[in-house]
Amino acid sequence: MIGETPPHVGALVLDTAAGRLAECRGPVGGLWRLRAYLGAYEWDARPQDLRRTEAVHVPGGVDTPGTHTECEECDAWWWAEQLALDEGELSEAVDCRVYLRRHRYVAHLPRWADCGAMNASPITHPVPYYSQWESAGLVPQFITGAMSAADDPLWQKSGADSRDEYAFWAPRICGMACLRMALDHWGHPVPPSVPLLREALEAGPYVRDGDQVQGMIYAPFAAWAARRWGLHADVRPRLAAEEIREEIGRGHLVMLSVHKTIRTLDEAQAPPVRGGHLVLAVGTGPDGVEVHNPSGLPDHSQRFARVPWADLDRFFAGRGVVLGLGRA
């Protein structure tokens, strides 16, 4: 653990409490400010929860000056970013930074087992949350029919051309909400939900025939995610609870097919079927799985909602898609 010797700014550490690799940004009071190794979000951690990763060679920190490293590709992306900044090409510079981080993740970072983390220990990835409706606080009204999605005051943020287009798609795009969470988590630009859905219609994960929609269809989704963003997307027609734990332990996220009533975990009312709705598994522990639910209830089952393993079995169809950043 880190305590006696503080890490330098830019050092790579493992936050054992969050189960996350991160870059040190500097001390904040008695804590250390960390930034996700892939992504722009930051959080504070206790020094005793941080573990050094000297056993793994990771060339330079993201903000290290352009000194020569032991990896030519790291050097190439770093200098490409600097050149783009010098020429005022900010968009190109951001792209170079994303490709540099992606390369480092794939080529230089260990799996969780290599860091000494135990899959049985609680792990939670700090994944940003997106609802499939723009007004996440109004989900109870939308799902009960007390309010039409066409009356969502934030509908224009979806990128839809009209209220009717938004109202048609909002209840159907749980998969796109999960994808947006994953994109944000790994530092990719996050498109508005309806333009992203239009892309998915062209790529095949969704098929519309009048008012009928098929989707999300896993195989074309996985191919699209790999081609479009370079993500590792592994379709799992059979997915056991033990495999969910293993994948989360590897730093992956898992889209799970569950029944929509998982939002309440109501034991008095058994779901009629398993599956039909997608949630994103972002953490696991000995007692259950933590999910981001695109149609969850505010302050109850939207963000980091804990689902005991025994309860998961009542809703989970035993299938899903494992997402990662470019490696299995």
ABEGO torsion letter per residue (X at the ends): XBAABBBBBGBBBBBAAAGBBBBBAEBBEABBBBBBABEABBBBBBAAABBBAAABBBBEBAABBBBBBABAAAAAAAAAAAAAAAAGBAAAAAAAAAAAAAAAAAAABBBAAAAGBBAABBBBBBBBBBBABABAAAAAAAAAGABBAAABAAAAAAGBABAAAAAAAAAAAAAAAAAAAAAAAAGBBBBBAAAAAAAAAAAGABBBBEABBBOBBAAAAAAAAAAAAGBBBBBBABBBAAAAAAAAAAGBBBBBBBBAAAAAGBAABBBABBEGBBBBBABBBAAEBBBBBAABBBGAAABGBBBBAAAAAAABAGBEBBBBBGBX
